[in-house]
């Protein structure tokens, strides 16, 4: 199998770049959350919901 790598300079406006960084951050958060769930670090939905509602009421 061959792998050809290309190098290129890409110009994008600030909004596009910020959106790209936001998407990357979200994907990293999802990856970390999935890893935490696999390690048994998750909490039941009812507990998470109660915690969110508690913070919203504070």
PDBQT receptor file of N, H, CA, C and O in Angstrom, charges set to zero:
ATOM      1  N   UNK A   1       0.848  -1.175   0.000  1.00  0.00    +0.000 N 
ATOM      2  CA  UNK A   1       0.000   0.000   0.000  1.00  0.00    +0.000 C 
ATOM      3  C   UNK A   1       0.893   1.238   0.000  1.00  0.00    +0.000 C 
ATOM      4  O   UNK A   1       1.861   1.326   0.755  1.00  0.00    +0.000 OA
ATOM      5  N   UNK A   2       0.553   2.165  -0.842  1.00  0.00    +0.000 N 
ATOM      6  H   UNK A   2      -0.233   2.093  -1.455  1.00  0.00    +0.000 HD
ATOM      7  CA  UNK A   2       1.318   3.394  -0.954  1.00  0.00    +0.000 C 
ATOM      8  C   UNK A   2       0.602   4.528  -0.242  1.00  0.00    +0.000 C 
ATOM      9  O   UNK A   2      -0.626   4.611  -0.259  1.00  0.00    +0.000 OA
ATOM     10  N   UNK A   3       1.370   5.387   0.374  1.00  0.00    +0.000 N 
ATOM     11  H   UNK A   3       2.368   5.319   0.387  1.00  0.00    +0.000 HD
ATOM     12  CA  UNK A   3       0.816   6.557   1.042  1.00  0.00    +0.000 C 
ATOM     13  C   UNK A   3       1.550   7.776   0.500  1.00  0.00    +0.000 C 
ATOM     14  O   UNK A   3       2.757   7.924   0.689  1.00  0.00    +0.000 OA
ATOM     15  N   UNK A   4       0.818   8.631  -0.164  1.00  0.00    +0.000 N 
ATOM     16  H   UNK A   4      -0.162   8.511  -0.317  1.00  0.00    +0.000 HD
ATOM     17  CA  UNK A   4       1.412   9.833  -0.723  1.00  0.00    +0.000 C 
ATOM     18  C   UNK A   4       0.967  11.013   0.125  1.00  0.00    +0.000 C 
ATOM     19  O   UNK A   4      -0.228  11.258   0.292  1.00  0.00    +0.000 OA
ATOM     20  N   UNK A   5       1.921  11.724   0.649  1.00  0.00    +0.000 N 
ATOM     21  H   UNK A   5       2.891  11.525   0.514  1.00  0.00    +0.000 HD
ATOM     22  CA  UNK A   5       1.630  12.886   1.482  1.00  0.00    +0.000 C 
ATOM     23  C   UNK A   5       1.858  14.147   0.672  1.00  0.00    +0.000 C 
ATOM     24  O   UNK A   5       2.863  14.288  -0.024  1.00  0.00    +0.000 OA
ATOM     25  N   UNK A   6       0.922  15.042   0.775  1.00  0.00    +0.000 N 
ATOM     26  H   UNK A   6       0.105  14.927   1.340  1.00  0.00    +0.000 HD
ATOM     27  CA  UNK A   6       1.041  16.324   0.092  1.00  0.00    +0.000 C 
ATOM     28  C   UNK A   6       1.172  17.419   1.137  1.00  0.00    +0.000 C 
ATOM     29  O   UNK A   6       0.525  17.371   2.184  1.00  0.00    +0.000 OA
ATOM     30  N   UNK A   7       1.985  18.373   0.860  1.00  0.00    +0.000 N 
ATOM     31  H   UNK A   7       2.511  18.412   0.010  1.00  0.00    +0.000 HD
ATOM     32  CA  UNK A   7       2.104  19.533   1.723  1.00  0.00    +0.000 C 
ATOM     33  C   UNK A   7       1.521  20.716   0.972  1.00  0.00    +0.000 C 
ATOM     34  O   UNK A   7       1.795  20.927  -0.210  1.00  0.00    +0.000 OA
ATOM     35  N   UNK A   8       0.717  21.474   1.682  1.00  0.00    +0.000 N 
ATOM     36  H   UNK A   8       0.494  21.303   2.642  1.00  0.00    +0.000 HD
ATOM     37  CA  UNK A   8       0.108  22.630   1.043  1.00  0.00    +0.000 C 
ATOM     38  C   UNK A   8      -0.160  23.701   2.083  1.00  0.00    +0.000 C 
ATOM     39  O   UNK A   8      -0.443  23.405   3.243  1.00  0.00    +0.000 OA
ATOM     40  N   UNK A   9      -0.070  24.915   1.663  1.00  0.00    +0.000 N 
ATOM     41  H   UNK A   9       0.159  25.156   0.720  1.00  0.00    +0.000 HD
ATOM     42  CA  UNK A   9      -0.471  26.031   2.501  1.00  0.00    +0.000 C 
ATOM     43  C   UNK A   9      -1.925  26.328   2.179  1.00  0.00    +0.000 C 
ATOM     44  O   UNK A   9      -2.310  26.404   1.012  1.00  0.00    +0.000 OA
ATOM     45  N   UNK A  10      -2.720  26.492   3.210  1.00  0.00    +0.000 N 
ATOM     46  H   UNK A  10      -2.407  26.430   4.158  1.00  0.00    +0.000 HD
ATOM     47  CA  UNK A  10      -4.142  26.729   3.005  1.00  0.00    +0.000 C 
ATOM     48  C   UNK A  10      -4.504  28.052   3.656  1.00  0.00    +0.000 C 
ATOM     49  O   UNK A  10      -4.161  28.308   4.811  1.00  0.00    +0.000 OA
ATOM     50  N   UNK A  11      -5.188  28.873   2.912  1.00  0.00    +0.000 N 
ATOM     51  H   UNK A  11      -5.466  28.666   1.974  1.00  0.00    +0.000 HD
ATOM     52  CA  UNK A  11      -5.647  30.142   3.450  1.00  0.00    +0.000 C 
ATOM     53  C   UNK A  11      -7.134  30.037   3.746  1.00  0.00    +0.000 C 
ATOM     54  O   UNK A  11      -7.909  29.556   2.920  1.00  0.00    +0.000 OA
ATOM     55  N   UNK A  12      -7.524  30.489   4.926  1.00  0.00    +0.000 N 
ATOM     56  H   UNK A  12      -6.894  30.880   5.598  1.00  0.00    +0.000 HD
ATOM     57  CA  UNK A  12      -8.937  30.523   5.270  1.00  0.00    +0.000 C 
ATOM     58  C   UNK A  12      -9.176  31.733   6.151  1.00  0.00    +0.000 C 
ATOM     59  O   UNK A  12      -8.268  32.224   6.823  1.00  0.00    +0.000 OA
ATOM     60  N   UNK A  13     -10.407  32.203   6.137  1.00  0.00    +0.000 N 
ATOM     61  H   UNK A  13     -11.144  31.804   5.592  1.00  0.00    +0.000 HD
ATOM     62  CA  UNK A  13     -10.670  33.371   6.975  1.00  0.00    +0.000 C 
ATOM     63  C   UNK A  13     -10.758  32.952   8.440  1.00  0.00    +0.000 C 
ATOM     64  O   UNK A  13     -10.825  31.767   8.767  1.00  0.00    +0.000 OA
ATOM     65  N   UNK A  14     -10.757  33.952   9.300  1.00  0.00    +0.000 N 
ATOM     66  H   UNK A  14     -10.703  34.914   9.035  1.00  0.00    +0.000 HD
ATOM     67  CA  UNK A  14     -10.705  33.715  10.742  1.00  0.00    +0.000 C 
ATOM     68  C   UNK A  14     -11.908  32.894  11.203  1.00  0.00    +0.000 C 
ATOM     69  O   UNK A  14     -11.749  31.984  12.017  1.00  0.00    +0.000 OA
ATOM     70  N   UNK A  15     -13.109  33.196  10.699  1.00  0.00    +0.000 N 
ATOM     71  H   UNK A  15     -13.237  33.936  10.038  1.00  0.00    +0.000 HD
ATOM     72  CA  UNK A  15     -14.302  32.453  11.119  1.00  0.00    +0.000 C 
ATOM     73  C   UNK A  15     -14.209  30.970  10.759  1.00  0.00    +0.000 C 
ATOM     74  O   UNK A  15     -14.568  30.103  11.557  1.00  0.00    +0.000 OA
ATOM     75  N   UNK A  16     -13.725  30.693   9.558  1.00  0.00    +0.000 N 
ATOM     76  H   UNK A  16     -13.433  31.397   8.910  1.00  0.00    +0.000 HD
ATOM     77  CA  UNK A  16     -13.558  29.289   9.156  1.00  0.00    +0.000 C 
ATOM     78  C   UNK A  16     -12.572  28.579  10.063  1.00  0.00    +0.000 C 
ATOM     79  O   UNK A  16     -12.808  27.444  10.479  1.00  0.00    +0.000 OA
ATOM     80  N   UNK A  17     -11.464  29.248  10.372  1.00  0.00    +0.000 N 
ATOM     81  H   UNK A  17     -11.272  30.170  10.034  1.00  0.00    +0.000 HD
ATOM     82  CA  UNK A  17     -10.450  28.661  11.249  1.00  0.00    +0.000 C 
ATOM     83  C   UNK A  17     -11.020  28.411  12.638  1.00  0.00    +0.000 C 
ATOM     84  O   UNK A  17     -10.807  27.342  13.210  1.00  0.00    +0.000 OA
ATOM     85  N   UNK A  18     -11.742  29.381  13.184  1.00  0.00    +0.000 N 
ATOM     86  H   UNK A  18     -11.915  30.249  12.719  1.00  0.00    +0.000 HD
ATOM     87  CA  UNK A  18     -12.327  29.220  14.514  1.00  0.00    +0.000 C 
ATOM     88  C   UNK A  18     -13.350  28.085  14.524  1.00  0.00    +0.000 C 
ATOM     89  O   UNK A  18     -13.409  27.319  15.486  1.00  0.00    +0.000 OA
ATOM     90  N   UNK A  19     -14.154  27.970  13.468  1.00  0.00    +0.000 N 
ATOM     91  H   UNK A  19     -14.106  28.592  12.687  1.00  0.00    +0.000 HD
ATOM     92  CA  UNK A  19     -15.108  26.865  13.371  1.00  0.00    +0.000 C 
ATOM     93  C   UNK A  19     -14.389  25.525  13.317  1.00  0.00    +0.000 C 
ATOM     94  O   UNK A  19     -14.816  24.558  13.949  1.00  0.00    +0.000 OA
ATOM     95  N   UNK A  20     -13.304  25.469  12.569  1.00  0.00    +0.000 N 
ATOM     96  H   UNK A  20     -12.957  26.254  12.056  1.00  0.00    +0.000 HD
ATOM     97  CA  UNK A  20     -12.512  24.242  12.479  1.00  0.00    +0.000 C 
ATOM     98  C   UNK A  20     -11.941  23.863  13.838  1.00  0.00    +0.000 C 
ATOM     99  O   UNK A  20     -11.957  22.689  14.209  1.00  0.00    +0.000 OA
ATOM    100  N   UNK A  21     -11.439  24.839  14.582  1.00  0.00    +0.000 N 
ATOM    101  H   UNK A  21     -11.427  25.792  14.281  1.00  0.00    +0.000 HD
ATOM    102  CA  UNK A  21     -10.890  24.583  15.911  1.00  0.00    +0.000 C 
ATOM    103  C   UNK A  21     -11.991  24.146  16.877  1.00  0.00    +0.000 C 
ATOM    104  O   UNK A  21     -11.769  23.268  17.711  1.00  0.00    +0.000 OA
ATOM    105  N   UNK A  22     -13.181  24.752  16.771  1.00  0.00    +0.000 N 
ATOM    106  H   UNK A  22     -13.362  25.465  16.093  1.00  0.00    +0.000 HD
ATOM    107  CA  UNK A  22     -14.310  24.343  17.609  1.00  0.00    +0.000 C 
ATOM    108  C   UNK A  22     -14.694  22.893  17.330  1.00  0.00    +0.000 C 
ATOM    109  O   UNK A  22     -14.969  22.131  18.257  1.00  0.00    +0.000 OA
ATOM    110  N   UNK A  23     -14.713  22.510  16.050  1.00  0.00    +0.000 N 
ATOM    111  H   UNK A  23     -14.489  23.129  15.297  1.00  0.00    +0.000 HD
ATOM    112  CA  UNK A  23     -15.038  21.130  15.690  1.00  0.00    +0.000 C 
ATOM    113  C   UNK A  23     -13.989  20.162  16.223  1.00  0.00    +0.000 C 
ATOM    114  O   UNK A  23     -14.326  19.088  16.721  1.00  0.00    +0.000 OA
ATOM    115  N   UNK A  24     -12.726  20.539  16.121  1.00  0.00    +0.000 N 
ATOM    116  H   UNK A  24     -12.452  21.412  15.717  1.00  0.00    +0.000 HD
ATOM    117  CA  UNK A  24     -11.643  19.696  16.633  1.00  0.00    +0.000 C 
ATOM    118  C   UNK A  24     -11.769  19.517  18.141  1.00  0.00    +0.000 C 
ATOM    119  O   UNK A  24     -11.602  18.411  18.657  1.00  0.00    +0.000 OA
ATOM    120  N   UNK A  25     -12.066  20.611  18.848  1.00  0.00    +0.000 N 
ATOM    121  H   UNK A  25     -12.202  21.509  18.429  1.00  0.00    +0.000 HD
ATOM    122  CA  UNK A  25     -12.218  20.533  20.302  1.00  0.00    +0.000 C 
ATOM    123  C   UNK A  25     -13.382  19.617  20.686  1.00  0.00    +0.000 C 
ATOM    124  O   UNK A  25     -13.281  18.832  21.628  1.00  0.00    +0.000 OA
ATOM    125  N   UNK A  26     -14.485  19.727  19.948  1.00  0.00    +0.000 N 
ATOM    126  H   UNK A  26     -14.567  20.365  19.182  1.00  0.00    +0.000 HD
ATOM    127  CA  UNK A  26     -15.636  18.871  20.213  1.00  0.00    +0.000 C 
ATOM    128  C   UNK A  26     -15.285  17.401  19.996  1.00  0.00    +0.000 C 
ATOM    129  O   UNK A  26     -15.640  16.551  20.813  1.00  0.00    +0.000 OA
ATOM    130  N   UNK A  27     -14.593  17.101  18.904  1.00  0.00    +0.000 N 
ATOM    131  H   UNK A  27     -14.305  17.792  18.241  1.00  0.00    +0.000 HD
ATOM    132  CA  UNK A  27     -14.199  15.716  18.639  1.00  0.00    +0.000 C 
ATOM    133  C   UNK A  27     -13.245  15.190  19.712  1.00  0.00    +0.000 C 
ATOM    134  O   UNK A  27     -13.325  14.022  20.093  1.00  0.00    +0.000 OA
ATOM    135  N   UNK A  28     -12.353  16.037  20.196  1.00  0.00    +0.000 N 
ATOM    136  H   UNK A  28     -12.288  16.986  19.887  1.00  0.00    +0.000 HD
ATOM    137  CA  UNK A  28     -11.452  15.623  21.268  1.00  0.00    +0.000 C 
ATOM    138  C   UNK A  28     -12.230  15.353  22.555  1.00  0.00    +0.000 C 
ATOM    139  O   UNK A  28     -11.936  14.397  23.273  1.00  0.00    +0.000 OA
ATOM    140  N   UNK A  29     -13.224  16.196  22.845  1.00  0.00    +0.000 N 
ATOM    141  H   UNK A  29     -13.463  16.973  22.262  1.00  0.00    +0.000 HD
ATOM    142  CA  UNK A  29     -14.057  15.984  24.029  1.00  0.00    +0.000 C 
ATOM    143  C   UNK A  29     -14.835  14.671  23.926  1.00  0.00    +0.000 C 
ATOM    144  O   UNK A  29     -14.951  13.933  24.905  1.00  0.00    +0.000 OA
ATOM    145  N   UNK A  30     -15.362  14.387  22.744  1.00  0.00    +0.000 N 
ATOM    146  H   UNK A  30     -15.268  14.986  21.949  1.00  0.00    +0.000 HD
ATOM    147  CA  UNK A  30     -16.110  13.143  22.533  1.00  0.00    +0.000 C 
ATOM    148  C   UNK A  30     -15.187  11.945  22.720  1.00  0.00    +0.000 C 
ATOM    149  O   UNK A  30     -15.558  10.963  23.363  1.00  0.00    +0.000 OA
ATOM    150  N   UNK A  31     -13.999  12.028  22.163  1.00  0.00    +0.000 N 
ATOM    151  H   UNK A  31     -13.697  12.825  21.640  1.00  0.00    +0.000 HD
ATOM    152  CA  UNK A  31     -13.027  10.936  22.293  1.00  0.00    +0.000 C 
ATOM    153  C   UNK A  31     -12.689  10.693  23.767  1.00  0.00    +0.000 C 
ATOM    154  O   UNK A  31     -12.640   9.546  24.211  1.00  0.00    +0.000 OA
ATOM    155  N   UNK A  32     -12.459  11.765  24.521  1.00  0.00    +0.000 N 
ATOM    156  H   UNK A  32     -12.499  12.697  24.160  1.00  0.00    +0.000 HD
ATOM    157  CA  UNK A  32     -12.134  11.634  25.932  1.00  0.00    +0.000 C 
ATOM    158  C   UNK A  32     -13.322  11.041  26.694  1.00  0.00    +0.000 C 
ATOM    159  O   UNK A  32     -13.135  10.180  27.555  1.00  0.00    +0.000 OA
ATOM    160  N   UNK A  33     -14.537  11.492  26.387  1.00  0.00    +0.000 N 
ATOM    161  H   UNK A  33     -14.689  12.190  25.688  1.00  0.00    +0.000 HD
ATOM    162  CA  UNK A  33     -15.721  10.974  27.070  1.00  0.00    +0.000 C 
ATOM    163  C   UNK A  33     -15.910   9.486  26.792  1.00  0.00    +0.000 C 
ATOM    164  O   UNK A  33     -16.244   8.722  27.697  1.00  0.00    +0.000 OA
ATOM    165  N   UNK A  34     -15.697   9.075  25.550  1.00  0.00    +0.000 N 
ATOM    166  H   UNK A  34     -15.425   9.696  24.814  1.00  0.00    +0.000 HD
ATOM    167  CA  UNK A  34     -15.819   7.651  25.219  1.00  0.00    +0.000 C 
ATOM    168  C   UNK A  34     -14.794   6.825  25.992  1.00  0.00    +0.000 C 
ATOM    169  O   UNK A  34     -15.106   5.735  26.471  1.00  0.00    +0.000 OA
ATOM    170  N   UNK A  35     -13.585   7.337  26.111  1.00  0.00    +0.000 N 
ATOM    171  H   UNK A  35     -13.331   8.223  25.722  1.00  0.00    +0.000 HD
ATOM    172  CA  UNK A  35     -12.541   6.629  26.865  1.00  0.00    +0.000 C 
ATOM    173  C   UNK A  35     -12.928   6.524  28.340  1.00  0.00    +0.000 C 
ATOM    174  O   UNK A  35     -12.723   5.486  28.969  1.00  0.00    +0.000 OA
ATOM    175  N   UNK A  36     -13.486   7.598  28.884  1.00  0.00    +0.000 N 
ATOM    176  H   UNK A  36     -13.653   8.441  28.373  1.00  0.00    +0.000 HD
ATOM    177  CA  UNK A  36     -13.903   7.582  30.284  1.00  0.00    +0.000 C 
ATOM    178  C   UNK A  36     -15.029   6.576  30.505  1.00  0.00    +0.000 C 
ATOM    179  O   UNK A  36     -15.053   5.885  31.524  1.00  0.00    +0.000 OA
ATOM    180  N   UNK A  37     -15.953   6.492  29.561  1.00  0.00    +0.000 N 
ATOM    181  H   UNK A  37     -15.933   7.053  28.734  1.00  0.00    +0.000 HD
ATOM    182  CA  UNK A  37     -17.036   5.512  29.686  1.00  0.00    +0.000 C 
ATOM    183  C   UNK A  37     -16.499   4.087  29.665  1.00  0.00    +0.000 C 
ATOM    184  O   UNK A  37     -16.955   3.234  30.426  1.00  0.00    +0.000 OA
ATOM    185  N   UNK A  38     -15.531   3.832  28.793  1.00  0.00    +0.000 N 
ATOM    186  H   UNK A  38     -15.160   4.525  28.174  1.00  0.00    +0.000 HD
ATOM    187  CA  UNK A  38     -14.928   2.498  28.719  1.00  0.00    +0.000 C 
ATOM    188  C   UNK A  38     -14.225   2.133  30.023  1.00  0.00    +0.000 C 
ATOM    189  O   UNK A  38     -14.139   0.959  30.385  1.00  0.00    +0.000 OA
ATOM    190  N   UNK A  39     -13.721   3.157  30.730  1.00  0.00    +0.000 N 
ATOM    191  H   UNK A  39     -13.791   4.110  30.437  1.00  0.00    +0.000 HD
ATOM    192  CA  UNK A  39     -13.032   2.928  32.002  1.00  0.00    +0.000 C 
ATOM    193  C   UNK A  39     -14.010   2.846  33.173  1.00  0.00    +0.000 C 
ATOM    194  O   UNK A  39     -13.599   2.696  34.324  1.00  0.00    +0.000 OA
ATOM    195  N   UNK A  40     -15.297   2.943  32.872  1.00  0.00    +0.000 N 
ATOM    196  H   UNK A  40     -15.630   3.064  31.937  1.00  0.00    +0.000 HD
ATOM    197  CA  UNK A  40     -16.298   2.860  33.929  1.00  0.00    +0.000 C 
ATOM    198  C   UNK A  40     -16.474   4.137  34.727  1.00  0.00    +0.000 C 
ATOM    199  O   UNK A  40     -16.976   4.102  35.851  1.00  0.00    +0.000 OA
ATOM    200  N   UNK A  41     -16.071   5.254  34.166  1.00  0.00    +0.000 N 
ATOM    201  H   UNK A  41     -15.663   5.282  33.253  1.00  0.00    +0.000 HD
ATOM    202  CA  UNK A  41     -16.139   6.526  34.879  1.00  0.00    +0.000 C 
ATOM    203  C   UNK A  41     -17.426   7.302  34.595  1.00  0.00    +0.000 C 
ATOM    204  O   UNK A  41     -17.553   8.459  34.996  1.00  0.00    +0.000 OA
ATOM    205  N   UNK A  42     -18.370   6.680  33.913  1.00  0.00    +0.000 N 
ATOM    206  H   UNK A  42     -18.267   5.740  33.587  1.00  0.00    +0.000 HD
ATOM    207  CA  UNK A  42     -19.628   7.357  33.597  1.00  0.00    +0.000 C 
ATOM    208  C   UNK A  42     -20.567   7.376  34.789  1.00  0.00    +0.000 C 
ATOM    209  O   UNK A  42     -20.371   6.646  35.761  1.00  0.00    +0.000 OA
ATOM    210  N   UNK A  43     -21.589   8.218  34.706  1.00  0.00    +0.000 N 
ATOM    211  H   UNK A  43     -21.749   8.811  33.917  1.00  0.00    +0.000 HD
ATOM    212  CA  UNK A  43     -22.627   8.243  35.736  1.00  0.00    +0.000 C 
ATOM    213  C   UNK A  43     -23.975   8.060  35.050  1.00  0.00    +0.000 C 
ATOM    214  O   UNK A  43     -24.118   8.394  33.874  1.00  0.00    +0.000 OA
ATOM    215  N   UNK A  44     -24.957   7.540  35.764  1.00  0.00    +0.000 N 
ATOM    216  H   UNK A  44     -24.841   7.269  36.719  1.00  0.00    +0.000 HD
ATOM    217  CA  UNK A  44     -26.281   7.345  35.166  1.00  0.00    +0.000 C 
ATOM    218  C   UNK A  44     -26.898   8.666  34.714  1.00  0.00    +0.000 C 
ATOM    219  O   UNK A  44     -26.607   9.726  35.266  1.00  0.00    +0.000 OA
ATOM    220  N   UNK A  45     -27.749   8.580  33.707  1.00  0.00    +0.000 N 
ATOM    221  H   UNK A  45     -27.986   7.719  33.258  1.00  0.00    +0.000 HD
ATOM    222  CA  UNK A  45     -28.405   9.757  33.151  1.00  0.00    +0.000 C 
ATOM    223  C   UNK A  45     -29.148  10.544  34.227  1.00  0.00    +0.000 C 
ATOM    224  O   UNK A  45     -29.090  11.774  34.252  1.00  0.00    +0.000 OA
ATOM    225  N   UNK A  46     -29.839   9.845  35.107  1.00  0.00    +0.000 N 
ATOM    226  H   UNK A  46     -29.886   8.846  35.088  1.00  0.00    +0.000 HD
ATOM    227  CA  UNK A  46     -30.620  10.524  36.142  1.00  0.00    +0.000 C 
ATOM    228  C   UNK A  46     -29.729  11.381  37.038  1.00  0.00    +0.000 C 
ATOM    229  O   UNK A  46     -30.123  12.478  37.434  1.00  0.00    +0.000 OA
ATOM    230  N   UNK A  47     -28.528  10.888  37.362  1.00  0.00    +0.000 N 
ATOM    231  H   UNK A  47     -28.208   9.997  37.040  1.00  0.00    +0.000 HD
ATOM    232  CA  UNK A  47     -27.600  11.671  38.184  1.00  0.00    +0.000 C 
ATOM    233  C   UNK A  47     -27.072  12.880  37.420  1.00  0.00    +0.000 C 
ATOM    234  O   UNK A  47     -26.957  13.972  37.976  1.00  0.00    +0.000 OA
ATOM    235  N   UNK A  48     -26.754  12.682  36.154  1.00  0.00    +0.000 N 
ATOM    236  H   UNK A  48     -26.848  11.795  35.702  1.00  0.00    +0.000 HD
ATOM    237  CA  UNK A  48     -26.252  13.788  35.338  1.00  0.00    +0.000 C 
ATOM    238  C   UNK A  48     -27.319  14.863  35.195  1.00  0.00    +0.000 C 
ATOM    239  O   UNK A  48     -27.028  16.054  35.305  1.00  0.00    +0.000 OA
ATOM    240  N   UNK A  49     -28.553  14.441  34.950  1.00  0.00    +0.000 N 
ATOM    241  H   UNK A  49     -28.790  13.473  34.861  1.00  0.00    +0.000 HD
ATOM    242  CA  UNK A  49     -29.658  15.393  34.806  1.00  0.00    +0.000 C 
ATOM    243  C   UNK A  49     -29.862  16.175  36.097  1.00  0.00    +0.000 C 
ATOM    244  O   UNK A  49     -30.034  17.393  36.062  1.00  0.00    +0.000 OA
ATOM    245  N   UNK A  50     -29.843  15.490  37.230  1.00  0.00    +0.000 N 
ATOM    246  H   UNK A  50     -29.703  14.500  37.258  1.00  0.00    +0.000 HD
ATOM    247  CA  UNK A  50     -30.027  16.152  38.520  1.00  0.00    +0.000 C 
ATOM    248  C   UNK A  50     -28.923  17.179  38.761  1.00  0.00    +0.000 C 
ATOM    249  O   UNK A  50     -29.190  18.267  39.272  1.00  0.00    +0.000 OA
ATOM    250  N   UNK A  51     -27.697  16.843  38.401  1.00  0.00    +0.000 N 
ATOM    251  H   UNK A  51     -27.480  15.960  37.986  1.00  0.00    +0.000 HD
ATOM    252  CA  UNK A  51     -26.574  17.764  38.583  1.00  0.00    +0.000 C 
ATOM    253  C   UNK A  51     -26.727  19.004  37.702  1.00  0.00    +0.000 C 
ATOM    254  O   UNK A  51     -26.475  20.121  38.154  1.00  0.00    +0.000 OA
ATOM    255  N   UNK A  52     -27.133  18.814  36.460  1.00  0.00    +0.000 N 
ATOM    256  H   UNK A  52     -27.338  17.906  36.093  1.00  0.00    +0.000 HD
ATOM    257  CA  UNK A  52     -27.321  19.947  35.556  1.00  0.00    +0.000 C 
ATOM    258  C   UNK A  52     -28.436  20.854  36.067  1.00  0.00    +0.000 C 
ATOM    259  O   UNK A  52     -28.277  22.074  36.098  1.00  0.00    +0.000 OA
ATOM    260  N   UNK A  53     -29.549  20.271  36.463  1.00  0.00    +0.000 N 
ATOM    261  H   UNK A  53     -29.677  19.280  36.437  1.00  0.00    +0.000 HD
ATOM    262  CA  UNK A  53     -30.669  21.071  36.970  1.00  0.00    +0.000 C 
ATOM    263  C   UNK A  53     -30.275  21.823  38.234  1.00  0.00    +0.000 C 
ATOM    264  O   UNK A  53     -30.686  22.965  38.436  1.00  0.00    +0.000 OA
ATOM    265  N   UNK A  54     -29.487  21.188  39.073  1.00  0.00    +0.000 N 
ATOM    266  H   UNK A  54     -29.154  20.260  38.908  1.00  0.00    +0.000 HD
ATOM    267  CA  UNK A  54     -29.014  21.821  40.311  1.00  0.00    +0.000 C 
ATOM    268  C   UNK A  54     -28.179  23.074  39.980  1.00  0.00    +0.000 C 
ATOM    269  O   UNK A  54     -28.338  24.122  40.605  1.00  0.00    +0.000 OA
ATOM    270  N   UNK A  55     -27.302  22.941  39.001  1.00  0.00    +0.000 N 
ATOM    271  H   UNK A  55     -27.173  22.089  38.494  1.00  0.00    +0.000 HD
ATOM    272  CA  UNK A  55     -26.440  24.067  38.625  1.00  0.00    +0.000 C 
ATOM    273  C   UNK A  55     -27.246  25.178  37.951  1.00  0.00    +0.000 C 
ATOM    274  O   UNK A  55     -26.942  26.358  38.126  1.00  0.00    +0.000 OA
ATOM    275  N   UNK A  56     -28.257  24.811  37.192  1.00  0.00    +0.000 N 
ATOM    276  H   UNK A  56     -28.504  23.852  37.050  1.00  0.00    +0.000 HD
ATOM    277  CA  UNK A  56     -29.074  25.822  36.528  1.00  0.00    +0.000 C 
ATOM    278  C   UNK A  56     -29.911  26.625  37.540  1.00  0.00    +0.000 C 
ATOM    279  O   UNK A  56     -30.183  27.807  37.329  1.00  0.00    +0.000 OA
ATOM    280  N   UNK A  57     -30.302  25.991  38.603  1.00  0.00    +0.000 N 
ATOM    281  H   UNK A  57     -30.081  25.031  38.775  1.00  0.00    +0.000 HD
ATOM    282  CA  UNK A  57     -31.122  26.652  39.623  1.00  0.00    +0.000 C 
ATOM    283  C   UNK A  57     -30.294  27.520  40.559  1.00  0.00    +0.000 C 
ATOM    284  O   UNK A  57     -30.831  28.400  41.230  1.00  0.00    +0.000 OA
ATOM    285  N   UNK A  58     -28.987  27.275  40.605  1.00  0.00    +0.000 N 
ATOM    286  H   UNK A  58     -28.551  26.560  40.060  1.00  0.00    +0.000 HD
ATOM    287  CA  UNK A  58     -28.099  28.010  41.528  1.00  0.00    +0.000 C 
ATOM    288  C   UNK A  58     -27.842  29.432  41.046  1.00  0.00    +0.000 C 
ATOM    289  O   UNK A  58     -27.120  30.184  41.700  1.00  0.00    +0.000 OA
TER     290      UNK A  58
